[in-house]
Amino acid sequence: MAGHSKWANIQHRKGRQDEKRQRIWTRVVREIMVSARTGGGDPAANPRLRLAIEKAKAANMPADTVKRNIDKATGNLEGVNYEEIRYEGYGIGGAAIIVDTMTDNRVRTVAEVRHIFSKYGGNMGTEGSVAFQFKHCGQLVFAPGTSEDKVMEVALDAGAEDVIADEEGAIEVLTAPGEFEAVKNALEASGLAADMAEVTMRPENTIELAGEDASRMQKLLDMLEDLDDVQAVFHNAELAE
């Protein structure tokens, strides 16, 4: 259950996300609408919607805004219909990239994503071209100094698949997507709050990039994340500072 150091890379990714906080409401609203439309508007019966509402609360979104968008998605109010589309491709040095989008115009979205890949040194691939390099899972990351024994005991008892400690002492808990909420709740009930907790596409292996390659890769990722229709970007690059 030991792994190499990923803490700096995780903190770097979290920092980049924090810089884009002004965009988070748009993405959370879309996630709420799609999850409510596909799984129903009752959070008690829709785990995906519960997680979306948690994200909304973390982003200080008013409760009436959340309710209004659930109502739109379930047909109680007129709203836009979004569809989920995933694009895959390669970045600098052959690094794998997955781009998850929610869009009301797939023609526009695919053109924008393809343009960014081409302009910034990547190549857009076909469906399934890189997804096999990732695992769909729940991921909770705890800062160095957290008790590994306690995390391991609580997480595994709650149904986690694995607990991984890196060289710097950061602890990563992996779960099946359907078990993420139960494991997260069990850890929080034991006083263990993760620095990062999400259902994600976790790379099975990583590619280290440094210098100009790392800068070019970061630019490509930033441009993809800045597209209005993009919800999340996953990749297997470890970018040196």
N, C-alpha and C positions, 0 to 999 in steps of 0.2 A: 504494500500500500504506500510505497514511497515513490516520489516523482521528481523530475528536475524542476528547477526554479521557473515559475511562471508568474510570480507575484508582481514583478515590475511590469510585465506585459499586460496583466489584468488591470493594474492601476492605471496604466497608460490608456487602455481602452475606456475605462470608466471616466477618466478625465476628459477624453474627447467627447464622450456622451454628455457630460456635465456642461461642456461648452456650448452644446446645441440645445439647451433646455428650452429656448424659445420655440422650438419646433415640436416639443413633446406633446402639447395639447392636441395638435392636429393628428398626430399618430395615435394617441390614446383614443381620441374620438372615433377614428376609423376602426380600431381594434374593438371598441365597445360595440359599434354598429354591426360589424361582421360576426362577432361572437354571439350577439343577441339574435341576429337574423338566423344563424345556423343552429344555435342551441337553445333558443327561447330566451325570453326577457326576465326569467326568474333566476337571480343569482344563486339561490339555494340549490337549484337543480342544474346549474350550468357552471362547471368549474372554470372554464375558459373566461366566462364573463366575470366571475369573482376575481380572477387575477387581473383582468382589465380594470375593474373598479378599484382594486388595490393600487394599480399604477396611477389611476386618476387621483386618488387621495394623496399619494406621494407627491404628485405634481400640483397639489393644492387646487384641484378643479372643483368648482362648486357642485354640490349634490344635485341641484336642479338642472345643471348642464348635463350631468351623467344621465339623469332620468329622461331628459328631453331626447337625448340621442338613442337611448334604449327604445323609447316610444317610436322614434322615427324608423328604427330598424325593424320593429315588430309590427309596423303598419298602422300604429295609432296616430302618427303624424306623417305628413309628406316629407320625404327625404331622398337623398341620393343613394343609389344602389352601388356598392363597391364590390369588386371581385378580387380574390387573392390570386396573384400570379408570381411564380418563382422563376428567376433567371439565374443561369450559371455561367461561369467563365473563368478565365485565367488572368492573373495580374503579373506583376514584375517577377522574373525568375521562375515562372511557372506556378506561382502560388495560386491556390484554389480560392474562388470567391463565389458566394451564394448571395443573391439579392432578392429579398422578399418584398413584394409590393402589394398595395391595395389601391385599386384604380377604378374610375368610372369610364376610362377610355384606354383600352389596351393598346390601340394603335399608337397613341401618343407616348404611352409609357415605354413600350418596347423600342421605339425610335430614340427616346432620350437615353435609355440605359445603353443601347448599342453605341450611341454617339460617344458617351463617356468612356466606355471600354476602348473604343478606337482612338479617341483623342489623347488619352492619358496612358497609352502603352500596354493596354490589356487586349484580350481577345474574348469575345462572347462565344460561349459554347452552346451545345444542344442540351436538351433536358436529360438529366442523369449523367452529364459529363464529369461533374465533380462531386455530386451529392454523396456518392459512395465513400468519399474520404471524410465524411462527417457522421456524427452520431446524434440523433435527436434525443435530447435528454434534459432533465432538470439539473441545474448546477447551482450550488451554494458555495461561496468562497468566504473563508474566515481569515482574518488578519493574523500575521505571526504573533505568537504569544497566547493564542487561544489554546485551551487544553485539548490536545489531540485525543486523549483517552475518553474525555467526556463527550466530545463531538462524535467519536466513533461509536460509543455505547448507545447514545440517544438515536443517532442517525440509522444505524443498522437495525436497532429494535423497531424503528418506525417504518422500515421497509426500504432504506437506501440500498443501492447496488454496490457502491464502493466509496471509500474514504481515502483520499490521496494527500500526503503531506509533501511539500517541496523542500528544497534545500534551505530556504529562508524561514521555514516554519509556518508558511501559509497552509491552510487546510482546505481541500476541495471535496465537497460531497456531491456524488452523482446519483441521480434517481431516474427511474422510468418516468416519462412525462406525466402519466396518470397518478404517480405517487408523490409528485413534487410538493403539492399543497400539504399533504399529510406530514411529510418529513419536515417541511419548513415550519409548520405549526408546532410539531413536537419539539424541535430545536428551540424555537422562541419560548415555548412554555417552560423550557429548562434554563432560560436565561441566556441562550446563545443566539445572538442576532448576527446574521451574515452581512458582510460588507457588500456583497453582490448576490442576488438571488433571482434566477430567471429560468424559463424553459428556452433552450437554445439549440443551436447546431454546433456541437463541439468537435473540433478537428481531431481525427484519430492520430495524425502525425503533423508536425509543423516544419516550416521552412524558415530558416534564419536569414534575414536580410539586414544589411548594414550600409552605411554611407549613402551614396546617391541612390542605390536601389531602394533602400528603406524610405528615403524622401519621396521618391517617385511613387512607391506603393501607397504611402500615406496620402499623397495628393489624389490618387485614383480613388481610394476609399472615401476620402472627404467629399469628392465630387459626387460619388454615387449616393452617399448619405444625405447630401444636400438636395437631391431631387425630391420634389413635393410628394410623389407617389411612393417613395421608398419608406418601408416600415423598419427594416433591419438589414444590416450587411454582416455576413459572417465570412471569415477567411482563416487560412491556416498559416499566415505569416507571423513570425516573431520579429518585431521591428526593434533594432538596436537604437538607443538614443543618439 
